[in-house]
Amino acid sequence: MDNQTIYALSTVFGKSGVAVIRVSGTGALKIISAMTDLNPAAVKPRYAHFIKLRHSVSKELLDKCLLLYFKAPHSFTGEDVIELHTHGSRAVIAAVMDSLAQIDGYRLAEPGEFSKRAFYNGKMDLTEAEGLADLIDAETAEQQKYAVRQMDGGLKDLYEGWRETLVGILAHLEAYIDFPDEDIPQDIVSGMQNTVFKLIEDIKKHLRDDTVGERLREGFRVAIIGAPNAGKSSLLNQIARREAVIVSDIAGTTRDAIDIHLDLGGYPVMFTDTAGLRETAEEIERKGIAVAHDKARQADLVIYLFDASKDSAQDIEKYKKEFAAKLLVVANKRDKLSSEQIAGLQKSGCLVISAKQNLGTDKLLENIKEHISARFTSGSGLLISRRRYREALQNTVELLQNFGFDKEIELTAEDIRLAAREIGKITGRIEVDEILDKIFGSFCIGK
């Protein structure tokens, strides 16, 4: 990290009532003498100053706006920070950015650089930074709830607690390494073994989350499968409230899987329309059917849809065996059925709808929401939100399972040291330079 002062627009570029332009670094206060009539010594931290903002070179009046000063280390980045709250016109923003570029020692911030500096200055760890990124990207209420929890340090406290436990064990082991003539008392050996065993069980329990955290970030997957002309595309259009896919009476119209992303009661859900399942010699359609099977296997919930006006759920036992608890059987074309037929289907466990007439689709969506909320919820505890956390924790468990006093004590200590290092990689305590650019590069400029 260099010591240059960085600046960036922190709000969306375009027409708006207010735009926020952020400056951070040791030279942040230069802006006061370069672009305002204020006395730098008179500027109060955390106080809104109403100013005339001038160009740093031409001294032309650019805007009348608010200036706020956050004195290090009590700022988002831990450095001196100046925020300009200007009017949000393109012309004003462009002029202010041009003016900042003329100030010596200033440069435009890279994506996520403000947050990266906050990390380097100890204002947040990597889990909090990634929680912040998730909050910025959140599109549903459940995503927002969990991102706030992670940004507030929930995962950091859990992982740092585990790491501190390992560091404590390591300190005991290294003490005995330094004094090899001393035998380790049996009660201390037993205490270490019990602590490591409990830690392994805690991490395993944390890992048994059915990838809930990743699902909350990426979206829960619902695949709609069934025979050709069962009404899958019509159902997806009703769910999406628009003509998202082509509907035709010609069998095999849908050749590829089509994804639609929706907010369903606060949960991010990706519905997938798939090719009709049937035996066919047509090569492209066969590939589409293979994709349909793959999508169903990867899905969190599978809707098996059939045309109840002419077909029965003939393949239901096969799919029940393959997809078990994640299968929901839906009978379509309710508008063509008698009340007795509807009652019989409902008694057998089918949800009866008419995709074309939009009958029963609201109940279907409510059923899907209940299924998701029963298995996945932001209230289910601290969740693993990224694959790299999961991989590091799996490595930690493997290393701790090698722990024991049936070998040289130096090797025993090395198992603990490596396990603590794996957890440290999650929070950013150690060996994270290779992933920092990837993490913070996903942020927007100005954050």
SEKE-31946 format. One record per residue (C-alpha): chain; y, x, z. Coordinates in steps of 0.2 Angstrom, whole numbers, m for minus. Layout:
SEKE-31946
+-------+-------+-------+-------+
: chain :     Y :     X :     Z :
+-------+-------+-------+-------+
:     A :     Y :     X :     Z :
...
+-------+-------+-------+-------+
END
This chain:
SEKE-31946
+-------+-------+-------+-------+
: chain :     Y :     X :     Z :
+-------+-------+-------+-------+
:     A :     0 :     0 :     0 :
:     A :    17 :     7 :    m5 :
:     A :    33 :     6 :     5 :
:     A :    43 :    m2 :    m9 :
:     A :    52 :   m19 :    m5 :
:     A :    44 :   m33 :   m15 :
:     A :    51 :   m50 :   m20 :
:     A :    44 :   m65 :   m29 :
:     A :    47 :   m84 :   m31 :
:     A :    36 :   m93 :   m19 :
:     A :    38 :  m110 :   m26 :
:     A :    33 :  m117 :   m43 :
:     A :    45 :  m111 :   m57 :
:     A :    53 :  m126 :   m65 :
:     A :    65 :  m140 :   m61 :
:     A :    65 :  m144 :   m42 :
:     A :    77 :  m148 :   m28 :
:     A :    74 :  m132 :   m19 :
:     A :    66 :  m115 :   m24 :
:     A :    61 :  m102 :   m11 :
:     A :    62 :   m84 :   m16 :
:     A :    55 :   m71 :    m3 :
:     A :    59 :   m53 :    m1 :
:     A :    48 :   m42 :    11 :
:     A :    49 :   m23 :    16 :
:     A :    59 :   m10 :    24 :
:     A :    74 :   m13 :    12 :
:     A :    74 :   m32 :    13 :
:     A :    91 :   m32 :    22 :
:     A :    99 :   m23 :     6 :
:     A :   100 :   m40 :    m2 :
:     A :   113 :   m45 :    11 :
:     A :   126 :   m32 :     6 :
:     A :   121 :   m32 :   m12 :
:     A :   121 :   m51 :   m15 :
:     A :   131 :   m60 :    m1 :
:     A :   148 :   m59 :     8 :
:     A :   139 :   m58 :    25 :
:     A :   140 :   m43 :    36 :
:     A :   122 :   m37 :    38 :
:     A :   125 :   m33 :    57 :
:     A :   130 :   m52 :    60 :
:     A :   114 :   m59 :    52 :
:     A :   104 :   m68 :    65 :
:     A :    85 :   m68 :    64 :
:     A :    77 :   m85 :    62 :
:     A :    94 :   m93 :    58 :
:     A :    99 :  m102 :    42 :
:     A :   115 :   m94 :    35 :
:     A :   124 :  m104 :    21 :
:     A :   130 :   m92 :     9 :
:     A :   137 :   m89 :    m8 :
:     A :   124 :   m79 :   m18 :
:     A :   131 :   m67 :   m31 :
:     A :   123 :   m56 :   m44 :
:     A :   119 :   m38 :   m37 :
:     A :   128 :   m30 :   m52 :
:     A :   140 :   m41 :   m60 :
:     A :   145 :   m50 :   m43 :
:     A :   145 :   m67 :   m53 :
:     A :   142 :   m82 :   m42 :
:     A :   124 :   m88 :   m44 :
:     A :   122 :  m102 :   m32 :
:     A :   127 :  m108 :   m15 :
:     A :   111 :  m108 :    m4 :
:     A :   102 :  m104 :    13 :
:     A :    97 :   m87 :    18 :
:     A :    85 :   m84 :    32 :
:     A :    80 :   m67 :    40 :
:     A :    64 :   m64 :    49 :
:     A :    64 :   m48 :    58 :
:     A :    49 :   m37 :    59 :
:     A :    36 :   m38 :    66 :
:     A :    39 :   m57 :    69 :
:     A :    37 :   m62 :    51 :
:     A :    23 :   m68 :    39 :
:     A :    20 :   m50 :    33 :
:     A :    25 :   m41 :    48 :
:     A :    39 :   m33 :    39 :
:     A :    57 :   m38 :    38 :
:     A :    58 :   m53 :    27 :
:     A :    72 :   m62 :    19 :
:     A :    70 :   m80 :    11 :
:     A :    83 :   m87 :    m1 :
:     A :    82 :  m106 :    m2 :
:     A :    91 :  m109 :   m18 :
:     A :    93 :  m124 :   m30 :
:     A :    77 :  m125 :   m41 :
:     A :    84 :  m125 :   m58 :
:     A :    76 :  m113 :   m71 :
:     A :    93 :  m104 :   m74 :
:     A :    96 :  m101 :   m55 :
:     A :    79 :   m94 :   m52 :
:     A :    80 :   m83 :   m68 :
:     A :    97 :   m76 :   m63 :
:     A :    92 :   m73 :   m45 :
:     A :    76 :   m64 :   m50 :
:     A :    86 :   m53 :   m62 :
:     A :    98 :   m49 :   m49 :
:     A :    84 :   m43 :   m37 :
:     A :    77 :   m32 :   m50 :
:     A :    93 :   m22 :   m51 :
:     A :    92 :   m18 :   m33 :
:     A :    86 :     0 :   m30 :
:     A :    68 :     1 :   m22 :
:     A :    64 :   m17 :   m26 :
:     A :    50 :   m23 :   m37 :
:     A :    41 :   m39 :   m41 :
:     A :    27 :   m43 :   m30 :
:     A :     9 :   m43 :   m36 :
:     A :    m2 :   m58 :   m34 :
:     A :    m6 :   m60 :   m15 :
:     A :     4 :   m45 :   m10 :
:     A :    13 :   m54 :     4 :
:     A :    m3 :   m59 :    11 :
:     A :   m11 :   m42 :     8 :
:     A :     4 :   m34 :    18 :
:     A :     1 :   m47 :    32 :
:     A :   m17 :   m41 :    33 :
:     A :   m13 :   m22 :    33 :
:     A :     0 :   m26 :    47 :
:     A :   m13 :   m35 :    58 :
:     A :    m5 :   m52 :    55 :
:     A :   m22 :   m59 :    49 :
:     A :   m40 :   m54 :    46 :
:     A :   m49 :   m57 :    29 :
:     A :   m57 :   m73 :    35 :
:     A :   m39 :   m80 :    39 :
:     A :   m32 :   m74 :    23 :
:     A :   m46 :   m82 :    13 :
:     A :   m43 :   m98 :    23 :
:     A :   m25 :   m98 :    18 :
:     A :   m30 :   m96 :     0 :
:     A :   m42 :  m111 :     2 :
:     A :   m28 :  m121 :     9 :
:     A :   m17 :  m117 :    m5 :
:     A :   m31 :  m123 :   m17 :
:     A :   m36 :  m138 :    m7 :
:     A :   m37 :  m154 :   m17 :
:     A :   m45 :  m165 :    m5 :
:     A :   m43 :  m170 :    14 :
:     A :   m60 :  m162 :    19 :
:     A :   m55 :  m145 :    10 :
:     A :   m38 :  m146 :    19 :
:     A :   m46 :  m148 :    36 :
:     A :   m58 :  m134 :    35 :
:     A :   m46 :  m122 :    27 :
:     A :   m34 :  m125 :    41 :
:     A :   m48 :  m122 :    54 :
:     A :   m53 :  m105 :    45 :
:     A :   m35 :  m100 :    43 :
:     A :   m32 :  m103 :    62 :
:     A :   m45 :   m90 :    66 :
:     A :   m61 :  m100 :    70 :
:     A :   m72 :   m89 :    59 :
:     A :   m63 :   m73 :    65 :
:     A :   m66 :   m77 :    83 :
:     A :   m85 :   m80 :    80 :
:     A :   m88 :   m65 :    70 :
:     A :   m77 :   m53 :    80 :
:     A :   m86 :   m59 :    96 :
:     A :  m103 :   m55 :    88 :
:     A :   m96 :   m38 :    82 :
:     A :   m89 :   m34 :   100 :
:     A :  m107 :   m38 :   107 :
:     A :  m115 :   m25 :    95 :
:     A :  m101 :   m12 :    99 :
:     A :  m105 :   m14 :   118 :
:     A :  m123 :   m11 :   115 :
:     A :  m119 :     4 :   104 :
:     A :  m108 :    11 :   118 :
:     A :  m123 :    11 :   130 :
:     A :  m135 :    19 :   117 :
:     A :  m122 :    33 :   113 :
:     A :  m120 :    37 :   131 :
:     A :  m139 :    40 :   133 :
:     A :  m139 :    50 :   117 :
:     A :  m126 :    61 :   125 :
:     A :  m136 :    63 :   140 :
:     A :  m154 :    64 :   133 :
:     A :  m162 :    70 :   150 :
:     A :  m158 :    53 :   158 :
:     A :  m170 :    39 :   155 :
:     A :  m163 :    22 :   151 :
:     A :  m167 :    10 :   165 :
:     A :  m179 :    m4 :   161 :
:     A :  m167 :   m18 :   166 :
:     A :  m154 :   m11 :   154 :
:     A :  m167 :   m10 :   140 :
:     A :  m172 :   m28 :   143 :
:     A :  m154 :   m33 :   143 :
:     A :  m151 :   m25 :   126 :
:     A :  m166 :   m33 :   119 :
:     A :  m162 :   m50 :   125 :
:     A :  m144 :   m49 :   119 :
:     A :  m150 :   m43 :   101 :
:     A :  m163 :   m57 :   101 :
:     A :  m150 :   m70 :   105 :
:     A :  m138 :   m64 :    93 :
:     A :  m151 :   m64 :    79 :
:     A :  m155 :   m82 :    83 :
:     A :  m136 :   m87 :    83 :
:     A :  m133 :   m79 :    66 :
:     A :  m149 :   m87 :    59 :
:     A :  m143 :  m104 :    65 :
:     A :  m126 :  m101 :    58 :
:     A :  m134 :   m97 :    41 :
:     A :  m144 :  m113 :    41 :
:     A :  m130 :  m123 :    35 :
:     A :  m136 :  m129 :    18 :
:     A :  m122 :  m119 :    10 :
:     A :  m110 :  m133 :    17 :
:     A :   m95 :  m122 :    17 :
:     A :   m97 :  m116 :    m1 :
:     A :   m99 :  m135 :    m6 :
:     A :   m83 :  m140 :     3 :
:     A :   m74 :  m126 :    m7 :
:     A :   m82 :  m129 :   m24 :
:     A :   m87 :  m147 :   m24 :
:     A :  m103 :  m157 :   m20 :
:     A :  m114 :  m159 :   m35 :
:     A :  m120 :  m176 :   m41 :
:     A :  m132 :  m177 :   m56 :
:     A :  m135 :  m193 :   m66 :
:     A :  m151 :  m193 :   m74 :
:     A :  m162 :  m206 :   m83 :
:     A :  m169 :  m212 :  m100 :
:     A :  m158 :  m213 :  m115 :
:     A :  m147 :  m229 :  m115 :
:     A :  m149 :  m232 :   m97 :
:     A :  m130 :  m232 :   m95 :
:     A :  m127 :  m215 :   m88 :
:     A :  m111 :  m212 :   m98 :
:     A :  m105 :  m229 :   m95 :
:     A :  m107 :  m226 :   m76 :
:     A :   m98 :  m210 :   m77 :
:     A :   m83 :  m218 :   m85 :
:     A :   m82 :  m231 :   m72 :
:     A :   m83 :  m218 :   m58 :
:     A :   m69 :  m208 :   m67 :
:     A :   m59 :  m224 :   m71 :
:     A :   m56 :  m217 :   m89 :
:     A :   m66 :  m214 :  m105 :
:     A :   m72 :  m197 :  m100 :
:     A :   m88 :  m197 :  m111 :
:     A :   m93 :  m206 :  m127 :
:     A :  m103 :  m222 :  m125 :
:     A :  m115 :  m227 :  m139 :
:     A :  m130 :  m238 :  m141 :
:     A :  m138 :  m223 :  m151 :
:     A :  m151 :  m215 :  m141 :
:     A :  m147 :  m196 :  m138 :
:     A :  m128 :  m197 :  m140 :
:     A :  m126 :  m186 :  m124 :
:     A :  m133 :  m169 :  m129 :
:     A :  m125 :  m158 :  m116 :
:     A :  m121 :  m160 :   m97 :
:     A :  m103 :  m166 :   m94 :
:     A :   m94 :  m163 :   m78 :
:     A :   m81 :  m174 :   m70 :
:     A :   m72 :  m168 :   m54 :
:     A :   m66 :  m182 :   m42 :
:     A :   m60 :  m184 :   m24 :
:     A :   m72 :  m196 :   m16 :
:     A :   m65 :  m201 :     1 :
:     A :   m59 :  m183 :     5 :
:     A :   m74 :  m174 :    m2 :
:     A :   m73 :  m164 :   m18 :
:     A :   m87 :  m171 :   m29 :
:     A :   m93 :  m165 :   m46 :
:     A :  m102 :  m179 :   m56 :
:     A :  m113 :  m173 :   m71 :
:     A :  m118 :  m184 :   m85 :
:     A :  m134 :  m178 :   m93 :
:     A :  m144 :  m180 :  m109 :
:     A :  m157 :  m194 :  m109 :
:     A :  m174 :  m189 :  m103 :
:     A :  m187 :  m192 :  m116 :
:     A :  m200 :  m184 :  m127 :
:     A :  m191 :  m178 :  m143 :
:     A :  m194 :  m165 :  m157 :
:     A :  m176 :  m163 :  m160 :
:     A :  m172 :  m145 :  m154 :
:     A :  m154 :  m148 :  m149 :
:     A :  m158 :  m163 :  m139 :
:     A :  m173 :  m154 :  m131 :
:     A :  m161 :  m141 :  m125 :
:     A :  m149 :  m154 :  m118 :
:     A :  m164 :  m162 :  m108 :
:     A :  m169 :  m145 :  m101 :
:     A :  m151 :  m143 :   m95 :
:     A :  m152 :  m160 :   m87 :
:     A :  m167 :  m155 :   m77 :
:     A :  m158 :  m139 :   m72 :
:     A :  m142 :  m149 :   m66 :
:     A :  m153 :  m161 :   m56 :
:     A :  m162 :  m146 :   m47 :
:     A :  m145 :  m138 :   m43 :
:     A :  m137 :  m155 :   m37 :
:     A :  m134 :  m160 :   m19 :
:     A :  m138 :  m178 :   m24 :
:     A :  m148 :  m185 :   m40 :
:     A :  m144 :  m203 :   m46 :
:     A :  m159 :  m209 :   m56 :
:     A :  m152 :  m223 :   m67 :
:     A :  m163 :  m235 :   m77 :
:     A :  m161 :  m251 :   m87 :
:     A :  m168 :  m264 :   m76 :
:     A :  m166 :  m277 :   m90 :
:     A :  m181 :  m269 :  m100 :
:     A :  m187 :  m254 :   m90 :
:     A :  m195 :  m251 :   m73 :
:     A :  m192 :  m235 :   m63 :
:     A :  m208 :  m229 :   m71 :
:     A :  m205 :  m210 :   m67 :
:     A :  m198 :  m213 :   m50 :
:     A :  m213 :  m206 :   m41 :
:     A :  m212 :  m190 :   m51 :
:     A :  m194 :  m188 :   m47 :
:     A :  m196 :  m193 :   m28 :
:     A :  m208 :  m179 :   m27 :
:     A :  m197 :  m167 :   m35 :
:     A :  m180 :  m171 :   m27 :
:     A :  m186 :  m179 :   m11 :
:     A :  m172 :  m185 :     1 :
:     A :  m158 :  m181 :   m12 :
:     A :  m164 :  m195 :   m24 :
:     A :  m155 :  m211 :   m26 :
:     A :  m163 :  m224 :   m37 :
:     A :  m150 :  m236 :   m46 :
:     A :  m155 :  m251 :   m57 :
:     A :  m142 :  m254 :   m71 :
:     A :  m137 :  m269 :   m81 :
:     A :  m137 :  m281 :   m66 :
:     A :  m127 :  m294 :   m77 :
:     A :  m143 :  m297 :   m87 :
:     A :  m154 :  m300 :   m72 :
:     A :  m159 :  m316 :   m63 :
:     A :  m155 :  m317 :   m44 :
:     A :  m174 :  m316 :   m41 :
:     A :  m175 :  m300 :   m51 :
:     A :  m160 :  m292 :   m41 :
:     A :  m167 :  m297 :   m24 :
:     A :  m184 :  m289 :   m29 :
:     A :  m176 :  m273 :   m34 :
:     A :  m165 :  m272 :   m19 :
:     A :  m181 :  m275 :    m8 :
:     A :  m189 :  m260 :   m17 :
:     A :  m175 :  m249 :   m12 :
:     A :  m165 :  m249 :   m28 :
:     A :  m146 :  m251 :   m28 :
:     A :  m142 :  m264 :   m42 :
:     A :  m126 :  m262 :   m53 :
:     A :  m119 :  m266 :   m69 :
:     A :  m110 :  m250 :   m76 :
:     A :  m103 :  m260 :   m91 :
:     A :   m96 :  m274 :   m80 :
:     A :   m91 :  m263 :   m66 :
:     A :  m102 :  m273 :   m53 :
:     A :  m109 :  m264 :   m38 :
:     A :  m101 :  m247 :   m43 :
:     A :   m90 :  m247 :   m28 :
:     A :  m105 :  m249 :   m17 :
:     A :  m113 :  m235 :   m26 :
:     A :   m98 :  m224 :   m23 :
:     A :   m98 :  m228 :    m4 :
:     A :  m117 :  m224 :    m4 :
:     A :  m114 :  m207 :   m11 :
:     A :  m100 :  m204 :     1 :
:     A :  m111 :  m209 :    16 :
:     A :  m124 :  m197 :     9 :
:     A :  m112 :  m183 :     7 :
:     A :  m104 :  m186 :    24 :
:     A :  m121 :  m187 :    33 :
:     A :  m126 :  m170 :    27 :
:     A :  m109 :  m161 :    24 :
:     A :   m94 :  m162 :    35 :
:     A :   m79 :  m151 :    40 :
:     A :   m83 :  m157 :    58 :
:     A :  m101 :  m150 :    58 :
:     A :   m95 :  m133 :    65 :
:     A :   m89 :  m117 :    59 :
:     A :   m96 :  m115 :    41 :
:     A :   m99 :  m100 :    30 :
:     A :   m86 :  m103 :    16 :
:     A :   m90 :   m88 :     5 :
:     A :  m105 :   m80 :    m3 :
:     A :  m100 :   m62 :     4 :
:     A :  m100 :   m69 :    22 :
:     A :  m118 :   m75 :    19 :
:     A :  m124 :   m59 :    12 :
:     A :  m116 :   m48 :    26 :
:     A :  m124 :   m59 :    39 :
:     A :  m141 :   m59 :    31 :
:     A :  m140 :   m40 :    30 :
:     A :  m135 :   m40 :    49 :
:     A :  m150 :   m50 :    53 :
:     A :  m162 :   m38 :    44 :
:     A :  m154 :   m23 :    53 :
:     A :  m155 :   m31 :    70 :
:     A :  m174 :   m36 :    67 :
:     A :  m177 :   m17 :    65 :
:     A :  m169 :   m14 :    82 :
:     A :  m181 :    m8 :    96 :
:     A :  m185 :     6 :   108 :
:     A :  m201 :    12 :    99 :
:     A :  m192 :    25 :    89 :
:     A :  m179 :    39 :    92 :
:     A :  m164 :    32 :   101 :
:     A :  m153 :    39 :    87 :
:     A :  m162 :    27 :    75 :
:     A :  m160 :    13 :    87 :
:     A :  m142 :    16 :    88 :
:     A :  m140 :    17 :    69 :
:     A :  m147 :     0 :    67 :
:     A :  m134 :    m7 :    79 :
:     A :  m120 :     3 :    71 :
:     A :  m125 :    m3 :    53 :
:     A :  m126 :   m21 :    59 :
:     A :  m109 :   m20 :    67 :
:     A :  m102 :   m13 :    51 :
:     A :  m109 :   m27 :    41 :
:     A :  m100 :   m40 :    52 :
:     A :   m84 :   m29 :    51 :
:     A :   m84 :   m30 :    32 :
:     A :   m82 :   m49 :    34 :
:     A :   m66 :   m48 :    44 :
:     A :   m59 :   m33 :    36 :
:     A :   m61 :   m21 :    51 :
:     A :   m70 :    m8 :    40 :
:     A :   m74 :    m3 :    22 :
:     A :   m65 :   m17 :    13 :
:     A :   m54 :    m7 :     1 :
:     A :   m66 :   m11 :   m13 :
:     A :   m64 :   m30 :   m11 :
:     A :   m46 :   m32 :    m6 :
:     A :   m40 :   m32 :   m24 :
:     A :   m52 :   m46 :   m28 :
:     A :   m48 :   m57 :   m13 :
:     A :   m29 :   m55 :   m14 :
:     A :   m28 :   m55 :   m33 :
:     A :   m34 :   m73 :   m32 :
:     A :   m18 :   m78 :   m23 :
:     A :    m3 :   m84 :   m33 :
:     A :    12 :   m73 :   m34 :
:     A :    24 :   m76 :   m20 :
:     A :    10 :   m78 :    m7 :
+-------+-------+-------+-------+
END
